[in-house]
Amino acid sequence: MKKFLINGLAALAMTSTAAMAIAPAVHAAFTAATVSDAGVLRRGQDHYFEISVEANPLQRVRVKCFTFHELDGVEVFVGGKSVEPAVNYGFEEFTLTFAEPVATDETIRIVMKNSTVRGTINAGIDVPYRVFGTYPNLGAEVPLGTAVVRIPGGGSR
């Protein structure tokens, strides 16, 4: 019985090895976009961040803020040119859906107009924005990074 078991395992191992040698290797290459810059404009009234689109076109961007954040609207630029994606606002987040995927090697700049953090002491704090992207070829949302904007110091807003 032992000999039968050992011969069976040896045969199984040889066929598994042969099947792996015959089967072509599948290489899935995917590079996500990344948050590449963040800061303030108009003396801290507007927050912005940039996303570098690396190797795969980007269809949608979702931005989540965890600091009871308010803003008047967003302006979006791709490669320095103003674009108007569909904007959907939710609780402490917004989603930008581009009519056409943003091409590889482009930079997306998202400017949040009149950004404020509710509360009494806002100056000198860091405001984190979690950024997610959706790719047409994946159909799933992936994290792109966190943009951290420091509100200039000097008292309350």
Residue pairs with C-beta under 8 A, 6 or more apart in sequence:
29 55
30 55
30 56
30 138
31 54
31 55
31 56
32 54
32 56
32 133
32 142
32 143
32 144
33 51
33 52
33 53
33 54
33 56
33 58
33 108
33 133
33 144
34 51
34 52
34 54
34 144
34 145
35 49
35 50
35 51
35 131
35 144
35 145
35 146
35 147
36 50
36 51
36 52
36 107
37 49
37 50
38 47
38 48
38 49
38 50
38 129
38 147
38 148
38 149
39 47
39 48
39 49
39 149
40 46
40 47
40 48
40 149
40 150
40 151
40 152
41 47
41 48
41 111
43 152
44 151
44 152
45 113
45 114
45 115
46 111
46 112
46 113
46 114
46 115
47 71
47 111
47 112
47 115
47 127
47 129
47 149
48 109
48 110
48 111
48 112
48 149
49 109
49 110
49 129
49 131
49 147
49 149
50 107
50 108
50 109
50 110
51 58
51 61
51 107
51 108
51 110
51 131
51 133
51 144
52 107
53 102
53 103
53 104
53 105
53 106
53 107
53 108
54 104
54 105
55 104
56 104
56 135
56 137
56 138
57 101
57 102
57 103
57 104
57 135
57 136
57 137
58 98
58 101
58 102
58 108
58 133
58 134
58 135
59 97
59 98
59 101
59 102
59 133
59 134
59 135
59 136
60 95
60 96
60 97
60 98
60 133
60 134
60 141
61 95
61 96
61 108
61 110
61 131
61 132
61 133
61 134
61 144
62 93
62 94
62 95
62 96
62 131
62 132
62 133
62 134
62 141
63 93
63 94
63 95
63 96
63 110
63 129
63 130
63 131
63 132
64 92
64 93
64 129
64 130
64 131
64 132
65 92
65 93
65 127
65 128
65 129
65 130
66 92
66 128
66 130
67 117
67 125
67 127
67 128
68 92
68 117
68 118
68 119
69 92
69 115
69 116
69 117
69 118
69 127
70 115
70 116
70 117
70 118
71 112
71 113
71 114
71 115
71 116
72 113
72 114
73 87
73 112
73 113
74 87
74 94
74 96
74 110
74 111
74 112
74 113
75 82
75 110
75 111
75 113
76 82
76 83
76 84
76 85
76 96
76 108
76 109
76 110
76 111
77 83
77 108
77 109
77 111
78 98
78 102
78 106
78 107
78 108
78 109
79 106
79 107
80 109
83 98
85 96
85 97
85 98
85 99
86 96
86 97
86 99
87 94
87 95
87 96
88 94
88 95
88 97
96 110
101 135
101 136
102 108
115 127
115 149
116 122
116 157
117 125
117 127
117 151
120 156
121 156
122 151
122 156
122 157
123 151
123 152
123 153
123 154
123 155
123 156
123 157
124 150
124 151
124 152
124 153
124 154
125 150
125 151
126 148
126 149
126 150
126 151
127 148
127 149
127 150
127 151
128 146
128 147
128 148
129 146
129 147
129 148
129 149
130 143
130 146
131 143
131 144
131 145
131 146
131 147
132 141
132 142
132 143
132 144
133 141
133 142
133 144
134 140
134 141
134 142
135 142
151 157
